Amino acid sequence: MPAHRIWVKNPLAIFTPEDTDGRGGLVIEDRVITEILASGQHPSQPCDEIKDASQHVVLPGLINTHHHFYQTLTRAWAPVVNQPLFPWLKTLYPVWAKLKPDALALASKVAMAELLLSGCTTASDHHYLFPDGLEEAIDVQVEVVKELGMRALLTRGSMSLGEDQGGLPPQHTVQTGEAILEDSVRLIKRYHQRGAGAQIQIALAPCSPFSVTEEIMVESAKLAGQWDVRLHTHLAETLDEEQFCLDRFGLRTVDYLEKVGWLGPRTWLAHGIHFNPDEITRLGAAGTGICHCPVSNMRLASGICPTLDLEQAGATIGLGVDGSASNDASNLMYETRQALYLQRLRYGAERITPQKVLGWATRGSARLLGREDIGEIRVGMQADLALFKMDELRFSGSHDPIAALILCGAERADYVMVGGQWRVIDGVIPGLDIASLIAQHRTAASALVS
């Protein structure tokens, strides 16, 4: 059967590496980009489908490298609106522990649909809650990924250090190390896809130093090496966490990371705020990546990630929206804009540009997830694209289309393609009844906090 060829024709602007002239558009065949056309050029062969992109700015599909899908059920919940991380968690743990499979499916669908509509084509979720009845939480999420047609790196999170052992989570929310490791292997064997074009992948993600034992960190690192999968955890998010590590382990966070075998290129960390200069140097030398979560960091008053210092040291920076109870959105374009403004407070306007933060949301995020086939518009890359129109009032009077997406606050894509398949058309996800989803999700959210 001959390949289906698509010409995304004559975009208003296109975000390509090194500002390659792509104003003639892109040709997609067999899920990948096969041609990037300069102004006035035409495809080398006839195309079956032509998408007129003359009113669109074309970006690589955005990549979200840290989320907690289930938290869409506890957005803007009054008891935690004004709390910092540790009390915020202590208040929410008992609520989240009531989570059931149907509610998780709804929460995941809401999070992924919101991400998709914002131009995000790949998402990494960090799910670490497995109460009784929710032992197959990752399996639930896999079905939602397949339904929406996105790519996902689903991380098998865990909590094994309960309050009785000096941890933060309630005892009834933790699992044994044996159960965690056994399920981790099951998920890798069943779902982890390898190679270019993979849709679903698995990583191992003990939640944080204050919620898992040292043993599960060590064993997860060994398992990740054995099965060649990635490692993910929260680290250096708050000063409270730093003090916890000093009190419990007698080590600062990066020293602890090294002790348990995590300081290396297989690992990417969520937040990465409270590092000293020596730790930044060590993280960069080890090739350990950092997911910057600006909105959550501002919402919980955790601090500002030292992104450029980490990059200069050799670390990769990507972006994540974090949980939808500390953001409280799942919109990666919004996140990218906030990254620009928050990082300008630290490094100045000249060094933090729209191109820089879009690079974090695409190329940088792809590298965090160990992907070389997504995150850029180049020949041979997967055809993951986000097309944005600039016909709203907010864009009137703007001049630089790429800069305007960030500075004028683009929040919703008009078309989104994943692997050569349109997953958003005219701002709508085909086949998804958003009104019905919202109604069901609201009911589940009310039941969870009642």
C-alpha positions, 0 to 999 in steps of 0.5 A, spaced: 500 500 500 503 506 497 504 511 503 500 517 505 503 523 503 501 530 507 504 537 505 503 542 511 503 548 506 506 555 506 506 556 514 506 563 517 512 561 521 515 555 523 520 553 529 526 549 526 533 548 528 538 554 527 532 558 523 532 553 517 527 556 512 521 552 512 516 557 509 514 552 504 512 547 509 513 540 511 512 533 507 510 527 512 510 520 509 510 514 514 509 518 520 515 522 519 518 528 516 521 527 509 522 534 506 522 541 509 521 546 503 524 553 503 519 558 501 517 557 494 519 550 493 514 544 492 514 537 494 518 532 490 512 528 489 505 529 489 501 529 496 495 525 498 493 531 503 494 538 503 494 542 509 494 550 508 498 552 514 498 560 511 495 562 517 499 558 522 505 558 526 508 551 526 512 548 532 514 541 534 509 537 538 510 540 545 513 535 550 511 535 558 516 531 562 513 531 569 505 531 571 501 527 576 494 526 572 490 524 578 491 531 581 486 534 576 481 531 581 483 536 586 484 543 583 483 549 587 481 545 593 480 550 598 484 547 604 490 547 600 490 553 596 495 557 601 499 551 603 507 550 601 509 543 599 509 539 606 503 541 609 499 541 602 501 534 601 499 532 608 493 535 607 492 531 600 494 524 601 488 522 605 484 525 599 488 522 594 488 515 597 481 514 596 482 514 588 479 508 584 480 506 577 474 509 574 476 516 577 483 515 575 481 514 568 477 520 568 482 524 571 488 522 566 483 523 560 482 530 562 489 532 563 491 529 557 486 532 553 488 539 556 495 537 554 493 535 547 489 541 546 495 546 548 499 543 543 503 537 547 504 531 543 508 527 548 507 527 556 510 523 562 506 522 568 509 520 575 503 516 578 505 514 585 499 512 589 497 505 589 492 504 594 487 498 595 483 497 588 488 501 584 494 496 584 493 497 576 493 504 575 498 504 570 494 499 566 488 504 566 493 510 564 495 506 558 488 505 555 487 513 556 493 514 552 491 509 546 484 512 546 487 519 545 493 517 540 498 521 544 505 519 546 506 517 553 512 515 558 508 513 564 513 512 570 511 507 575 512 511 581 512 508 589 511 510 596 514 505 601 516 510 607 510 511 611 509 516 617 511 510 622 518 510 619 519 517 619 516 519 612 511 523 610 505 519 607 500 516 611 501 508 612 496 506 608 498 509 602 505 506 602 507 499 598 512 494 600 519 494 596 517 487 593 510 489 590 513 495 587 519 492 584 515 486 581 510 491 578 515 495 575 518 489 571 511 487 569 509 494 566 516 494 563 515 487 560 508 489 558 508 496 555 515 499 554 516 500 547 523 501 544 526 505 538 523 511 533 516 512 534 514 509 540 508 511 543 508 508 550 514 507 554 515 506 562 520 509 567 521 507 574 520 513 579 520 512 586 516 519 589 521 523 593 527 522 599 521 523 604 516 518 601 521 512 599 526 508 603 533 508 601 533 501 599 527 502 594 532 507 590 538 503 590 534 497 587 530 501 582 536 504 579 539 497 579 532 495 575 533 501 571 540 499 568 538 491 567 532 493 563 535 499 560 529 504 562 529 511 565 529 514 572 525 519 575 524 522 582 522 529 585 529 532 588 531 539 591 524 542 590 524 545 597 528 547 603 524 542 607 526 537 603 533 539 604 533 539 611 529 532 611 535 529 607 540 532 612 536 529 618 535 522 616 541 521 611 546 526 614 546 528 606 544 533 602 540 531 596 545 530 591 550 527 595 544 522 597 542 521 589 549 519 588 549 514 594 543 511 591 546 510 584 542 515 581 547 520 579 547 519 571 544 520 564 539 515 565 536 520 571 531 526 570 529 530 576 523 534 577 524 541 580 531 541 581 531 548 585 535 548 591 542 546 589 549 549 591 554 551 585 558 544 587 552 540 586 550 544 579 557 542 577 556 535 579 549 534 576 552 537 569 558 532 569 553 526 570 549 528 565 543 528 569 537 532 567 532 537 570 525 538 569 523 545 570 516 546 573 515 554 573 508 555 575 508 549 581 514 552 583 511 559 584 504 556 586 507 553 592 513 558 593 518 553 592 523 557 589 526 558 582 530 553 578 537 555 576 536 553 569 542 557 565 547 555 571 545 547 570 545 548 562 552 551 563 554 545 567 552 540 562 545 538 564 539 538 560 533 542 561 526 541 559 519 543 562 513 540 566 506 542 568 507 538 574 501 536 578 494 539 576 493 540 584 499 545 584 499 548 577 492 548 577 492 547 569 495 542 564 497 547 559 504 546 556 504 553 552 502 557 558 507 553 562 512 555 557 510 563 557 511 562 565 518 559 564 520 565 560 517 570 565 520 567 571 527 565 569 527 572 566 527 575 574 533 570 575 537 571 568 535 577 565 531 579 558 537 578 554 538 571 556 531 568 556 528 568 550 522 565 547 526 561 542 530 559 549 523 556 552 520 553 546 527 549 546 526 547 553 519 545 551 521 541 545 528 539 544 530 539 551 524 535 554 525 530 548 532 529 551 530 528 558 525 522 556 531 519 552 528 521 545 532 522 539 526 522 534 521 527 537 522 534 539 524 538 533 522 539 526 527 535 522 527 530 516 527 523 519 524 526 525 517 523 527 511 528 525 509 531 531 506 538 530 502 543 533 499 549 529 497 555 532 493 560 529 494 568 530 487 570 529 485 572 536 484 579 539 490 577 543 495 577 537 492 583 534 498 588 532 503 583 534 509 582 529 514 576 530 509 570 530 514 565 534 515 571 539 508 572 539 506 565 541 509 566 548 509 574 549 501 574 547 499 568 551 497 562 546 494 557 550 490 553 545 492 549 538 488 549 532 491 543 529 495 537 532 499 531 529 502 525 532 506 521 528 502 523 522 495 523 524 491 529 526 489 528 533 486 536 534 482 538 528 480 546 528 481 546 536 477 540 537 479 532 539 475 528 534 471 523 537 471 526 544 465 529 548 468 534 552 462 536 555 460 529 557 467 528 560 467 535 564 460 532 567 463 526 569 470 529 572 466 534 576 462 528 579 468 524 581 472 530 583 466 532 588 466 525 590 473 524 592 473 530 597 467 529 600 
